[in-house]
């Protein structure tokens, strides 16, 4: 009897919960298509923001990557062009990108450094009759064949510029962050919102230092040597702050006052004031950047090359 009593009480409780699960207010009726129309508008605005932020990221990043090619272990000759396929776009923006820009499975040009003498956004770079990514262009060829509106146009190939061989990618998330993968540099839209142009150059320089100084490999190696333990990464973050500021300075960005970034960041992430986990606390990062700025300015005054001091 007790088992059956429990079952009956449980069913009654579930039924009671189901009866309670209703709205307390009457929502207004929506006109037909209102949600769909607003969704399209928001998608259009998000796509416009994607291209605005991507243009800024590629423009600033290209300057940092080009200025530091002599210091990078990995470098390549670059045309200053960026192409994407539909699948390279954020998933939530693919439908609107296909509708608004005719993006498809073939690469289309979405960014060009400076004026590229007649080359336009949306163009397709063609080799042997097929659209190709800008990175795949044969550096030996003198001409660039462009597919535009169904016609093949021929242009003189833009000058090649040696750059550090790391892709710059934009991540749609409000988190203030940037990531080095060893192969690329990823910048969040949250960081793009938070940082000014000079600060973005500093952050790109920081992530470039992670890649160029093999920090990802070293962190993995240290974790293996610690038998899977939480090996400290703070020393690598300090090294990336230091070398990254040199990379920023070499690209011609303003380093004076760059340390103020960490005062502003501490106001958004108060745990970073006292908790030194994967990164040093913001006060340490501020102080070390200020010291590095003095070091760089002293080298400039003495006419010395802007190269990070090695052990």
N, C-alpha and C positions, 0 to 999 in steps of 0.2 A: 504493500500500500504506500509506503514511503516513497519508493521509486516513482510510482505513477503520480504521486502528489507533486514531486519535484518537476516531473515532465509537464504537468498541467500548469504549474506556477510559471515555468520557463516560457511556455507558449503564450501564456497570458501577458507576461512581461514584454515579450517581443511584440505582441499585438498592440500593447499599450504604447511602446516606443514608436511603432509605425503610425499609430494614430496621432502622435505628437509631432511627427515630422512634416509639418506644413508651414506655409508662409503666414506671417502675421499682418502683412500689408498687401494691398492690391497694386501690382505693378502696372504702369501705364502701357497701353497698347502701342506697338511700334508700327509705323507705316511699312508697307511691303518693300523690301530691298534696302532698308535703312542700314542694317548691320553690314550687308555686303558692300554698300557704297562707302561706308566709313572704313571698312577693312581695306578697300582698294586705296583710299586716300592715305591711310596710315602706311600702307606698303610703299606707295609712291614716295612719301616723305622719308621713309627709312632707306629706300634705294638712293635717293638724292644725298642723304647723309653719308651713306656708304661711300659714294664716289667722292664726296667732299673730303672725308677723312682719309680715304685711300690716296687721293691726290697729295694731300699734305704729308702723309706718312712716306710715300714714295719719293717725294721731292726732298724732304729733309733727310731721309735715310740714304738716298743716293749720294748726297753731298758727303755724309759721314763715311759711307762705304768707299767712295772714290778717293777721299783724302787719305784714307788709311790703307789703301791697297799695298803700299810698300811694306807695311808692318804685318800684313795678314798672311798666315800660312796657306790659306786657300784664296785664290783670286782668279778672275776671269775677265776677258774683254767684253764690254757691255755696250749695247746700242742706245741705252736710255729709253727703251720701249718696254711696256708691260702688256701682255696679252692674257686673257682668261677665257675658259670655256664655261658653259652654263653650270656644269657640275662643280666648278671652282668657287661659285658664288655661295653665300650662306643659304642653307636650304629654304628658309622662310622667304627669301627674296627671289627665288628662281622663277616663279610664275610671273612676277611683275617685271623681272629683268628680261624674260623671254618676250613679253608683250610690248614693253616700252623700248627695248634696245635690240630686239631680234637676236638675242644671244641664243646659241644652240650648242651642239656638241663640238663645233669647230672653234679655234681660238680667234678672239676679236681683240683689237687694240683698245685699251681703256686708259692708258697713261703714256705720256711722252715727256721726257725731260727737255725743257726749252722748246724752241720752234724747230720742227723737223722738216722744213721745206716742203710743205704740201701734204704731208701725211696727216690723216685725220682720225679722231677717235671713232671706233666702230670699224675701221679698215681691217682687212685680213691679209696677213703676210703669206705669200704663196711660194712654194718650192715644188717644182716638178708637178704642177697642177693641183697640189693639195695645200690647204691652209696649215701653217705650222706655228708653234710657239716662238716668241721672239728670242728666247734663249737658244733655240735650235738653228738659228741662221748661221750659215757658213761664213766665217769671218774672212774667207778669201775672196768671196764674190764682191764685185764692185757695185752691183745694182740691186735694188730692192723691188720685187714685183708685188703689187698691191691689188687685191680684189675689192672693188667698190661698186655697188649697184650693178653687179653682174658683169662689170668690165675689168679687164686687167690693165693696170697703169704701172709704168716703170719710173722709179725714182733713183737718184744717186744714193747709195747706202750712206747713212749717217756715220760720222766718225766714231770709232770705238774708244771707249774709256776703260782702263783697268779699274776694277772695283773688287772689294772683298766678296767672296762668293757665298753669300747668305741671303736667302729670300726674305723679303719683308711682307708680313701678313697682318691683316686686320681681323680682330675677333670682336663680334658684337656681344659685349657684356658690360654692364655698368661698373664692374669691379675695377678699381684703380690698380692696374697690374701690367707687367710685360714679362715675356717668357723667352728664354733661349733654349733651343732644342738640340743644338750642335749642328743643325743643318739650316735653321731659319731663325728669324726674330719675329715674335708675335706681339702685337700691341693691341690692347683692349680699347674699345670706344670710351670706357670710363677714364682711362689714362689720357686719351685724346681730349676729353672734356676738361680734365683737371690741369694739364700741363700746357705752358706756352711753348712757342717754337724752340726757343733755346733749351728749355727743359726736356722737350721731346728728343732733341739732339743728344742731350746728356743720357737719357734713358736708353736710346738706341746704342750709344757708345758703351753703356754698361752691359747691355745684352751682347753686343759685338765682342766685348772683352771676354764674357763667359764662353762664347764659341771659339774665339781665337786662342784663348789660353787653355782650351781643352778641359774646362771645369766640369762638364757633364761626365766625361770619362773618369776624371780624378775622383769625383764624388762617388761614382759607382765602385771604383777601385777601393776607396776607403771603406765603403760599406761591406765589401767582400772581405777585406782584411779585418774588419771588426766583427766578422761572422754574423752579418745581418743587423748589427746594432745601428743606432742612430748616430752615425758619424757626423761631426760638426761641419756645417757648410758656411759658417759665418766668416771664416778667413777668406773664402773664395768671393763672398759678397763684398768684403772690404777691398780685395784686389780688383774686382770688377769696377767698383766705384772709382778707384784710383786710376786705373788704365783707361776707363771709359771717359773720364774727364779730359785726359790727354787726347783721346780720339775726337772728342767734341771740339777742343781747342784747335786741333789740326784742321778741322773742317771750317774754321772761321766763325764759329758761334761764340756768343758772349759768355764767358765763364764767370766773370765777376758777379757775385751774388747768387751763384748757382746753389750754394749750400742752403739758401732760404727755402728751397723745395722741401727739405725735411722738416722744417718748422710747420709749414702748411700741411704736410702729410700727417704729422703727429696729431693735428686737430681733427683729422678724419678717422684716424686709426689710433685711438688712445692706448691700446694695448702695446703698441710699438714703443711707447715711452719707457716702459719698464721691463718688457718681456723680450729677451734676446733668445729666440728659438732658431729658426733657420737663417735669420738676418740679425745684424747688430741692432741695438736700440737706435732710435732716430737721433738722439743727442750725439752718439758716437759717430754716426754717419755725417752729421752736420760738421762736427769738429774736424774729422779727417778730410772732408771735402774742402773746408776752409784752408787747411794746411796745404792741401794739394794745389789749390788756386795760387797761394803764395809761392809755391815751388815753381809752378809754370810761369808766373809773372816774372820771377827772378831769372829764369832761363831766357825769357824773351828780352829782358833788359840786358843780359850778357850776350845776346845773339847766339845762344846755344840751341841745338835742334830740340824740338818738342818730342822727346822719346821717353817713355816711362823708365824710371830707374830700375835696373835689374839687380838681383842679389849677386 
